[in-house]
Amino acid sequence: MSDSAQTQGFASTLSRRQLLAYGCLGFPVAVLGYPLGLFLHPYYADELGLGLAAISTVLLVSRLVDFATDPLIGWLSDHTRSPFGRRKPYMVLGLPVMLTGIWMLFTPEAPVTIWYMLFWNTFMYLGWTIMILPYYALGAEISNNYMVRAQITASRQLFVIAGLIGVSALIWFFQSVLDRDSPGEVLNLLATFLFFVFPVALVVVLFTIKEPPPTPVARRQSWLKGLRSMLRIGPFRRLVYVAIAIVIGEASRHAVLVFFMQDVLQAGGRIGQAYTAYYLFGAMAIPLWQWLAKRVGKHRSLAIAMINSAVMVLFTGFCGPEDYNIFLVLFVLKGLSFGAFAYLPVAMIADIVDVDTAVTRQSRAGMFLAVNAAIDKIGIAIGMFLALQLLGLSGYDPQLPMTTAGEWMLRAEYAFLPSFFFLLASYLVWNYPLTSARHANIVAALGRREQWEQRQKSTTNPSDGAPAAV
């Protein structure tokens, strides 16, 4: 993308260097997300002595706070004006907040209380929000081309999957070679690793990607009014329902995965191995989902990916101690859908931003992505809260022999419940209204309106000479 193209606001194409530079921050993002979903609650339950019910409450409250702060941070980012841009100052500000929270949360000094976990979990997520939401918004604003946006999100997702493969392989090495599968040891290692990788990746983004200037704003709204107006947009409201269904299904599965592999499959030492294959095949499948999105649309591609996930996860619920190899095959086939889950919804939101710009004459990518992130976080909180609470009510205790009720609850929460939510999401997104053709018409209308406004300015101010570049 040339400087002149960037000065005009958007680019129709991006170089490979720019795509890779923007996407590289996805690597440490993935490395952080892995232990948060898999090892944090087993660590605080088994090694630090906090109960599953108390931990699930902490996770719920932390995410509820995020639910309130995400739209606010998105609104602030959208309306900030500085010599360094709208997005980059927040990315720099959020990094030290997030890293401090990671260190305190991953490497606590025993004994700890539930209040300690609540404070630092919330603090860490606040830093995450301040840094990552503007980063996602920047990706949505680099280009307004339908398929280039898919390439941008696919690049980020490739780095996300690379991070997940890398951290999975590292944990596999810890478990299989060094025989060190303690959650505490894993978390300590990853905290140190993140302190190095996050700053390096952020510097690459800051110095390689140039922010386009903000779209001129005809009027401004408060963030609460802005949120209400966004939820009136039909495609966005539909995508919110889809996201909630997907995230609750995935969260309930991840909440019990460690326990399912340890006590049902009796393969707790193979978690790293299973996830290495899972994410590796997920990365290999991204070109397939891109190809499918061009053929049938992003929404149908996402729906097909969810159907695949529902079927594969459902069958894993019937696996037992002698069926690890069968489980691994089903697990890997489910992993084919991972890339589609992670990058297609974000690309679809970027398309919705164009519709919003056409109606409101404001560029609110940060706000839209903030609301989407808030929905993700509250969905994760609800899914994990319900899964851990129900697991406790069934009598399951990871430190005691497993009961029959506990075993069936693990199977239900790992396989049957997620399958239901995946199929529900597939149904909701199948007839999604913002197709590629409709999006192209909207972008063309935006271009015609900008040209007309420039002609009007030239007519009103003939001394200015040629119309200013948009």
N, C-alpha and C positions, 0 to 999 in steps of 0.2 A: 504494500500500500504506500503510495507516494505521499510526500508531505502535503502536496497540493490537495490530494484527495482527502487527507485527514483534516486539512483546514476547512474544507467544505462540509465536514461533519461525518460523512460515511464513506466507506469504500465498497466497491462491488466485488473485489477480490482481496485476498490476503496472501502474502508470501508464506512459504513453509517455515521460514525462520520466525515470522511473527506468530504463526499458529502454535509452534512449539514453545516459544517464549511465553505466550499467554497461558498455555496449558500446564506449564511446569509446576505452578503452585498447587495443582491438584495432587501432586505426589505426597507432600507432607500432610495435606488435608486428609488423604486416605489413611496414612499411617496413624494419624490421631484418631480417626473414626473407628478403626479396627478394635483397639483395646477398650474404647468406651462402650461398644456394643457387646463385647464378648467377655472381657476379663475384669472389668472394674467391679461389677456387683459380686461375682464370685470371690474376688480378693477381699472386699470389705466384709463379706459374710463369713468366709471360711477362716481367713487369717487375722482379721481385725475384730471379729466377734459381733458384728452388727447383723440384725435379723433381716430376712428377705422382705418382710412386710415394711420395716422401717426404711430399708434401702429403696423400695419401690415408691414410697412416699416422697423421699428426697428427689428421686428422678422426676416425679410428677410435678412437684413444686418448682424445681429448677426450670423445667420446660414451660410452666405457666408464666414464670417471670419473662422468659424469652418470648413467649407469645405476645406479651405486652410491649417489650422493647424492640422487637424486630421491625414492626411498621414505623416506629418512631425513628430508628436509625436510618431506615430507608428513606423516610421523608426528609430528614436532615441532610442526607447525602444528596438527594435530588435538588435541594434548594441552597446548597453551599456554593459560594463563588470564591475562588482563590486563585492566585497565580499558578498554583500547582494542579489545578483542576478540582472537580467535585469529588472524585472517588479516591484518588491516591492519598490525600491527607488522612482519611479515615483508615486506610489500609496500614499506614505507618503507625498511627495511634493505637490500633487494636493489637498489634503484634506483642508488645511487652506485657499488656494486660493478659492476653491469652497464655503466653509462656509462663508467667508467674502462676496462673491458675493450674496449668498442667503440672508444674513441678510440685506444688503443694498437694495436689490431688493424687498424683501418681507415687510420690515418695514421702508419705506421712510418717511421723514418729509416733509409734504406739505408746500409750493408748489413745484412741481417737473417739470422739463422740459423734452422734448423728448430726449435731450442729456444725461440726467441723466439715463434714462431707457436704452438707447443704451449702455452706458459705462458699467453699472453694469450687464446688461444681457450678454454682451460679456465676461466680466470678470468671471462671474459665469460659463459660458460654457467652458471657457478655463480651469478652475480648474477641471471641470467635465471631460474634455478630458484627462488631465494629469493623473487623478486618475482612471477613469473607463476603458479606452482602455487597459492599461496594465493588469487590472483585467480580462477582457475578454480574452486577449491573454494567460494569465496564465491558464485559464480554458481549452483553446484549446490545451495546451502543457502538461497537467498532464498525459493524456493517448492518445495513437494513435489508440485505439480500436473503431471501428465504433459505436457500441451500447453503450459502456461506455461513449463516448462523448455525446450521447443523454441523458444518465442519469445525467451527469454533468450539461448540460444546463437545463434539466428538474428540477434538484434540485434548481438551481438559479431561475428558473421561478416560482417554488412553493413559494419561499420566496418573489418574486416580487408580486405574486398574494396575498399572505398573507398581504403584505404591503398595497396593493390596497384595499383589503377587510377591513383592519383595519382603514385606513384613510377614507374610504367611510362610515364605521359605525360611526366614530367619527363625521364626518360632518352631518350624519343623526341625531345623537344625538343633535348636535348644532342646526340644523334646526327645528327638531320636538319637542324637550324637552325644550331647552333653548331659542328657537325662536331667534337665533342669526345666521342669514345666510348671513351677510355682508361678501363679499370677503376679505375685509381688515382684519377683525377679524380672519377669517380662515387662511389667510396667516401668520399673526403674530403668531398664535398658532403653525403652522407647522414649522416655522423657529426655534422656541425654541425647539421643539421636535427633529428636525434634528441635532441640535447642540449637543445633547446627543447621539443619536442613531448611527450616522455615525462613530464617533471615536470608539465606542464599537465594532461595526461590523468589522471595519477594523482591529482592534487588533486581533480579533478571526481568521481572514484570515491569517494575517501575521505570527502568532505563531503556526498555525495548518497545513498549506499547505507549503510543501517544493518545491521550484522551481527545475525542472529538469535542468541539464546543457544544454547550447545551442548546437545545432548541429554544428559540425565543418564547417566553411565557406571556400569554395574554392576561392571565389572571392566576392568582395563587389561592390554594385552599389550605385549611388546616389539615393535619394528617388524618384526623378522625373523619372529616368530611370526604377527604380523598379516598379513604378506605371504603366508605359507604358507596361512593360513586364507582369504584372499581368492582365491587361485588354486584353492581347492576349490569355489568357486561356479561352476557350469556356465556360465551366461550370460557371466560375466566372462572365463572361460577361453576361450570361443569368440570373444569380441570381441578378445582378445589375438591369437589366430591371424589374425583378419581384419585387424587393424591392421598386423601384421607384413607380411602380403602386400601391402597397399596401399602402405605406406611404402617397402618395398624397390623396388616397381615405380616409384613416383614418383621416388625418389632416384636410381635408375639413369638415368632419363630426364633429370632436371635436371642430373646431373653432366656430361652430354655435350651439353646443348642448345646452349650457346654455340658449341662446336666443330662441331656438326651444322649450325647455321645459317651459320656462317662458311665451312666447307669443302665441305659437301655441297650446300646450297642456294645458297651464295655470296650470302647476304643478311644478313651479320653486322650491318650498319647498321640493320636493321629489327627488332631484338629488342624495343625499346621499343614500336614500333608493334604488333607481334604480341601482346605481353602486355597492352597497353591494351585491345585488342578482346577478348582472352581473358577478362580479369577483369571487363570491363564486362558481357559476356553471362553470366558466372557470377553476378554480382549480380542481373541481371534474372531469372535462373532460380530464385532462392531461394524465391519464393512458389510456384513449381511444385512444388518438392520438399516444401514444407510441406503443400500440398494433397494431394500423393501420399502423404505420411506419414499423413495423416488417413484416407485411403481404404484403403490397403493395409498400413499400419504403417511405422515408421521403418526396420526391417530390410529389408523388401522395397524400399522407396524407395532405400535405399543400394545394394542389389544391382543394381537397374535402372541406377543412375548408373554403377556400375562396368562393366556390360556396354557401355553407351554409350562409356565411355572406352576400353575395350579395342578396340572396333571402329574408332573414329576414330584412335587412336594407331597401330594396325596399318597402316592405309592410308597414313599419313604416311611410313612407312618406304620407300615406293616412289617418293617425290617426288625430283626432281632440280633442277638449276640453273634450268630453264625453268618450273618448276612452283610458284613461290612463291605465286601466287594460290590454287591448289588446296590447298597446304599451309595457307594462312591460313584457308580455309573449314573444313578438318578440325580445325585447331588451335582455332578458335572453338567448333566443335561439341563438342569435348572439354571446353572451358571451361565448358559448361553444367553439367557434373558437379562442378565445383570446389566450389561452395557445399555440395552434399550431402556430399562427402568431409570437409569441415572441420567442419560443425556437427552432423551426425547422430550420429557415434560419441560425441561428448561428451554429447549429450542422452541417449543410450542408457546411458552410464555413470551419469549422474545417477539413472536408474531403477534400476540395479543397487544403488546406495547404499541405496535403500529396502529391498531384499531383505536386504542385509547388516545394516541396522539392526533389522529384524524378528528376525533370528537371533541377533545378538551383543549387541543393546541398546547399541550404540555408533554414533556418527556419525563415519564415517571417509571423508568425501568427499575430504579432502585427500590421504589415502593412496591412494585409488583413482585419482584424477587424476594423482598423482605416478607411480604405476606405469604408467599409460597414457602419460604424457609420456616416461618412461624407455624404454618400448617404441618410441615414435616415434623417439627419439634414436638408439637402438641400431639400429633399422631403417634410418634415414637413413645412419648410419655404415657399416653393412654394404653398403647399396646403392651409396653413393659409393665406398667402398673397392674393391669388386669392379669397378665400372665403370671407375675410373681405372687400376687395376692391369691389367685385361684390355686396356684401350686402349693402355697402354704396351707390353704384351707383343706386341701386333699390329704394333708398329713405328711407331705414330702419334706425331708430334711436332708441336705447333701452330706451331713455328717453321720447319718444313721442309715441302716439297711432300708432299701426301697420297699414300700408296700405296693400291693396290687393297685390300689386307688391312685397312688402317686405315679405308677408306671403309665396307667391309662390317661392320666391328666397330662403327662409329658407328651404322650403320643398325640393327644388331641390338640395341644397348644403348638406342637411343632409341625403338624401336618394338616389336620382337618380344618382347624380354624383359619390358617393362612389361605388354604385353597378356596374357601368360601369368599374371602375378601378379594382375592385375585380375580375370581370369576365375576364378582360384582363390579369391580373396576373395569374389566373388559367390556361388560355390557354397557356401562355408562359412557365409555369413550368411543364405542364403535361408530356411532353416528355424530361424532363431534363436528360442529358446523364450520369451523374456520379451516377450510381446505387450502391447498396450495393455490388453486385458481382464484378463490375469493381473496386470499391474501395479496396476490399479484394485482388484483383490481384496486384494492385499498391503497397499496404503495403507489400505483399509477395516479390515483386521485390526489394523493398527497403531493406528488411531484407537480401535477397540473396546478394545484392551489398555490404552491410556492412560486411557480413561474408567473402566475397571474398577479400575485402580490408584488413581485419584483417589477413587473410592468407598471403597476399602479404607482409604486414608489418613483420609478423613472419619470412617469408622467407628471407626478406631483412636484418632483425636484429635478427639472431638466438640467440645471447647472451641474448636477452630480456626474453627468456623462453617462457611461454605460452602467447598467444595473450591477449592484454589488453581488459578489458570489454568495451563494447560499451555503 
